[in-house]
Structures are given as structure tokens and as C-alpha cells.
Amino acid sequence: MKNIKTTEVKINVKIHIPDKISESVKQQKINRLYDILKPKNKSA
């Protein structure tokens, strides 16, 4: 079995969304970015 070393890196992400976009669309975009950037679950 291989030993895999993982490293956590913290990054700041700033997004700019126009004011004309509805709140629901803004929230959908924020949620999508969160899903992309969140750490993957570690499997045992």
C-alpha cells in the first residue's frame, strides 16, 4: 500500500458579480464555486 502525503493550502477567492443579477443566481454561482473549491472527502 502506498503512503500518500497530502498538504492543505488555504487560498482566498474574490468574485465580482454584477448588481443586476438576481440574488438566487448569485447564490447559485457562490454555491457552485464552493463545491469546486471545497476539500475532497478523505477515504479510509
C-alpha distances in whole Angstrom, upper triangle without the diagonal:
4,7,9,13,16,19,22,25,29,31,35,36,39,41,44,46,50,52,53,50,50,48,46,45,44,42,40,39,38,36,34,34,32,30,29,28,27,23,21,19,16,14,12
4,6,10,13,16,19,22,26,28,32,33,37,38,42,43,47,49,51,48,48,46,44,43,42,40,38,37,36,34,33,31,30,28,27,26,25,21,19,18,15,14,13
4,7,10,13,16,19,23,26,29,31,35,36,40,42,46,48,50,47,47,45,43,42,41,39,37,36,34,33,31,30,28,27,26,24,23,19,18,17,13,13,12
4,6,10,13,16,20,22,26,27,31,33,36,38,42,44,46,43,43,41,40,39,37,35,34,33,31,29,28,26,25,23,22,21,19,16,14,14,11,12,12
4,7,10,13,17,19,23,25,29,31,35,37,40,43,45,42,42,40,39,38,36,34,33,32,30,29,27,25,24,23,21,19,18,15,14,15,12,13,14
4,7,10,13,16,19,21,25,27,31,33,37,39,41,38,39,36,35,34,32,31,30,28,26,25,24,22,20,19,18,16,15,11,11,12,10,12,14
4,6,10,13,16,19,22,25,29,31,35,37,39,36,37,35,34,33,31,29,29,27,25,24,23,21,19,19,17,15,14,11,12,14,12,15,17
4,7,10,13,16,19,22,26,28,32,34,36,33,34,32,31,30,28,26,26,24,22,21,21,18,16,17,15,12,11,9,11,13,12,16,18
4,6,10,13,16,19,23,25,29,31,34,31,32,30,30,29,26,25,25,23,20,20,20,17,15,16,15,11,11,10,13,15,15,19,21
4,7,10,13,16,20,23,26,28,31,29,29,27,27,26,23,22,23,20,18,18,18,15,13,15,14,10,10,10,14,16,17,21,23
4,6,10,13,17,19,23,25,28,26,27,25,25,24,21,20,21,18,16,17,17,13,12,15,13,9,11,12,15,18,20,23,26
4,7,10,13,16,20,22,25,23,24,22,23,22,18,18,19,16,14,15,16,12,12,15,14,10,12,14,18,20,22,26,29
4,7,10,13,16,19,21,20,21,19,20,18,15,15,16,13,11,13,13,9,10,13,12,9,12,14,18,21,23,27,30
4,7,10,13,15,18,17,19,17,19,17,13,14,16,12,10,14,14,11,12,15,14,12,15,18,21,24,27,30,33
4,6,10,12,15,13,15,15,16,14,10,12,13,10,9,12,12,10,12,15,14,13,16,19,22,25,28,31,34
4,7,9,12,11,14,13,15,13,10,13,14,11,10,14,14,12,15,18,17,17,19,23,25,28,31,34,38
4,6,8,7,10,10,12,10,7,10,12,9,10,13,14,13,15,18,17,18,20,24,26,29,32,35,39
4,5,6,9,11,13,11,9,13,14,12,13,16,17,16,19,21,21,22,24,28,30,33,36,39,42
4,5,8,9,12,11,9,13,15,14,14,17,19,18,20,23,23,24,26,29,32,34,38,40,44
4,6,9,12,10,10,13,15,14,16,19,19,20,22,24,24,25,27,31,33,36,39,42,45
4,7,8,7,7,10,11,11,13,15,16,16,19,20,21,22,24,28,30,32,36,38,42
4,5,5,6,9,10,11,13,14,16,17,19,20,22,23,24,28,30,32,35,38,41
4,5,5,6,9,10,10,12,14,15,16,18,20,21,22,26,27,29,33,35,39
4,5,5,6,9,10,10,12,14,15,16,18,20,21,24,26,27,31,33,37
4,5,5,6,9,10,11,12,14,15,17,18,20,24,25,27,31,33,36
4,5,5,6,9,10,11,12,14,16,17,18,22,24,26,29,32,36
4,5,5,6,9,10,10,12,14,15,16,20,21,23,27,29,33
4,5,5,6,9,10,11,12,14,15,19,20,22,26,28,31
4,5,5,6,9,10,11,12,14,18,19,22,25,28,31
4,5,5,6,9,10,11,12,16,18,20,23,26,30
4,5,5,6,9,10,10,14,15,17,21,23,27
4,5,5,6,9,10,14,14,17,20,23,26
4,5,5,6,8,12,14,17,20,23,26
4,5,5,6,10,12,14,17,20,24
4,6,6,9,9,12,15,18,21
4,6,9,9,13,16,18,22
4,6,9,12,15,18,21
4,6,9,12,15,19
4,6,9,12,15
4,6,9,13
4,6,10
4,7
4
